[in-house]
Amino acid sequence: MESTEKKIALVTGGSRGLGRDIALSLARKGTHVIITYHAKKDEALAVVAEIRKIGQQAAALQLNTGVVKSFDGFFETLKSCLKETFAAERFDFLINNAGHGITVPSLAATTEEQFDDLMNVHLKGVFFLTAKAMPYLNDGGSIVNISTGLTRFTHPGSGAYAAMKSGVETLTKYMAKEAGSRFIRANVVAPGAIATDFNGARLRESSQVQDYIKSITALPRIGQADDIGGVVAFLCSDEAGWINGQRIEVAGGMYL
């Protein structure tokens, strides 16, 4: 049975794409939501307005998840936001979603700058943001880290990105182990190819790429953002209370 007490989620990168749908899916489950955005404040505020229309409280805070030195200031802002907007001191669900992708011809063509940028956002940022979030996370809460199907199957040009996400998947097991005494669960959702503006909207804008993805997917269609949000919301629900340290791939059966 679901608790009647209102929960609060923090969704990084919640202004667009998967993050937006995750935020809305959580709101539809009765959860208040705080989203972060990097630069697109107007889009973030539009998501906040949508969440409020659903009937939940919401807020948007600026955060660059690739700059660890900014995290202390962010959590001070978050602390004030929790108190002023939600009359709370802590939140319940942390969704590490913020990120970006690159496609390069090969590992050899990947620059050190590109590698470091991916590492700072997708691995280092997730590590330290979660660590600093723990004092603000309620016992019995949930952490969901967004990974990728590319940690199971390979696609040329995605080696650096997939390596960071593989690190996150291993890190998630350690989160689950260390936070278990507080009954905080940690799991991974690994999307397949999703038609959003991620990675330059390459999938969404190319019919050739779409046809290829359909040809190697057991369910022959293109994934959409709303295929992911409901799964994340489920992992933050009481029904998923015995799921911990797991990787759930949401890819329609790619490369089976």
N, C-alpha and C positions, 0 to 999 in steps of 0.2 A: 504494500500500500504506500502511495506517495505521501510524503510529509506535507502538511498544510502550511508549514512555515515558509515564507518567501525566501528564496535563495538569490544570491548575487553572483554573476559570472563576469570575469574579465577576459575579453577576447582581443588579442593583439591583431592588428591589421584588419579591423572589422568594418572598414568603410566601403569595401568593394569585394567582388568575387566570392571566394569561399567564406571569407570572414564575415561578410555581410549576411550570407545565408545562415551561417552558424549562429550569429547573433539573433537573427529573426526566429530561427528554429527554437533556440533557448527561450526566447520571449513567449512563443506560442505554448511552451510547456509551463509557463507561469513563473519564469525566472527574470529578475531584474538584470540589466546588462550594462556594463561599462565597456566601451570599445576604445581601442587606440588607433590613431592614424599617424602617418608620417608627415605628409604634406597637404593632402586633400581634405581640408577642414570642412568645406561645403558638403562634400559627399558624406563625411562622417556625421554631420549634423542632420542630413537627410535620413540616415539610418536611425539616428536617435528619434527623429520625429515618427518614423514608421513603428518603432518599438513602442513609443508612447500611445500610438493609435491602437496597438494591440491591447494596451491596458497595463503595461509594465513601466516602471521607472527606468530611465536610461541617462547615460552621460558619455561624452567623448573627450578623451585626453590625448594630447600630442606626445608621441614617443618614437624615437629612432632606436629600434631594437638592436642595431649594430653598434651602438655607442654605449659601452658598459658604464663609463664614468657618468653618464646622465641618469643612471637608474636610481641613485639615492634621492636626487631631486624629484624624479617621477613618483617615487613612493611617498614622499612628503605631500605631493599634490594629490595622490590617490587617497591618502589618509584624510585629507580635508574633504575630498569629494565624497568619500564614504559617509563621513559625519554629516555633511551639509545636505546631500541629495538623498541618502538612503537611511540616515539615522543609524548607522552601523559603524563598527570598528574594524570588521574583517569581511572577507568575501568567501565564497564557497567553491567556485570552479575557476580554474586557470586554463585557458585555451591558448597554447603557443602556436599561433597560425601565421603571424606576419612573415613575409618573405618575398623573394623574387627569384626568377630563374634566368639562366643564360643558355644559349646553345652555340657551341663552338665546334669546328670540324673534328677536333681530336683532343686528347689529353695534352699532346705536345703544343697545340695551338692555344691552350689556356694560359693566360698571363698570371703572374704572381698577384697582381692587383685584383684580378677577377677572383682568384682563389681566396684571397684574404677577405674580400667583400662578402663572398658567400659564407665563409667560415664565421665572420663576425656576426652576421644576421642569423644564420641557420643553426649554428652549433654553440659558439661562445655566448651569443645573446640569450639563447634558450637556457643554457646552463646557469648563467648568473642571474637572469631575470627570475627564474624559478627559485634559485637559492635565496634571493632577497625577498621573494614573495612569501616564503614559508611562515614568517611570523604573522602575516596578515591573512593566512588561509585557515579557515575553520577546520577543526577536527571533523572527520567524516566527509570531507570534501573530495574533489576529483581534479586531476590534472589530465588534460588531453593534448598530446603533441601531434601536430600534423606532419606527416612524412610524405612518402611517394611510393608508387608502385615500382619505380626505378631502382629500389633497393633489392627487389626480387628478380626483375628482368633487366636487361641492359639495352641501352639505345645510344649509339654513337653521339658524342657531343654533350652528354649529360654526366660525365664521370665525376667532375668536381662537385656538382650539386648533389648527386646521389651519395657520394662519400660523406658529405655533411649530414645528410638525412640518415645514413646508416649509423653514424655516431649518435644521433638523437635517439634512434631506436634502442641502442644499447644503453644509453643514458636513462631512458624511460624505465628500464628494468631496475636500475639502481634507485631511481626515484621511488618506485613502487616498494622496494625493499626498505629503504630508509624511512619513508613516511608511513609505512604500514602500522607502526605502533600507535599512530594517531588516527588510524582508519581512513587515511587519505589514499585514494587509489590513483594509479598513473597508467595510462594506456596510450597507444598509438593508433591513429587513423591514417591509412596510406591510400590516398586517392590515385586512381588511374588518370587517363587523359580526360581533362575537364575543359569544356568550352567556356573559358573566361578570358579576361585581358591579361592573364598571367603569361609571362615569357613573350610579350609582344602580341598577344592574341593570335599566335601562330595557328593553333588548332581551330579557333572560332572562325578565322577569316579564310582558311584554305580548304576548299572542297576536296583537293587531292589528298591532303593530310587526313581529312575526315574519312574519306573512302578507305584509306589504308588502315586507320584505327578500327573501323567497322570490320574489316576483313580479318583482323587478328583478335577480335573480341567475341566471346561465346554469345553474349547478348549483343547483337549487331546494331548498336546505336552509339551516339556520342554522349559521354557523361556530361551532366549539367551540375551547376553549383548546388541545386537543391537535392542532389543525390547524396550530398555529404553532410549537410547541416543536421539532418534528422538523426544520423548515426552518432554524431558528436553529442547531440542533446540526449540521446538514449544513454550514452556512457556517463552522463552526469545525472542520471535518474536513479531512483531506488531500485528499479528493475535490474540495473546493471551492477548492483552492489557486490556481486561475487566475481566480477570480471576485473582482473588486476594484472598488470605487467604484460598485457597482450598487444599484439599487432593485428588490427583488423583492416584488411585491404578492401577498398570499395572501388572496384574497377570493372565490374561487369563480366569478369572472367577473361581478362587480357592474357594472352600467351599461355593458355592452359594446355 
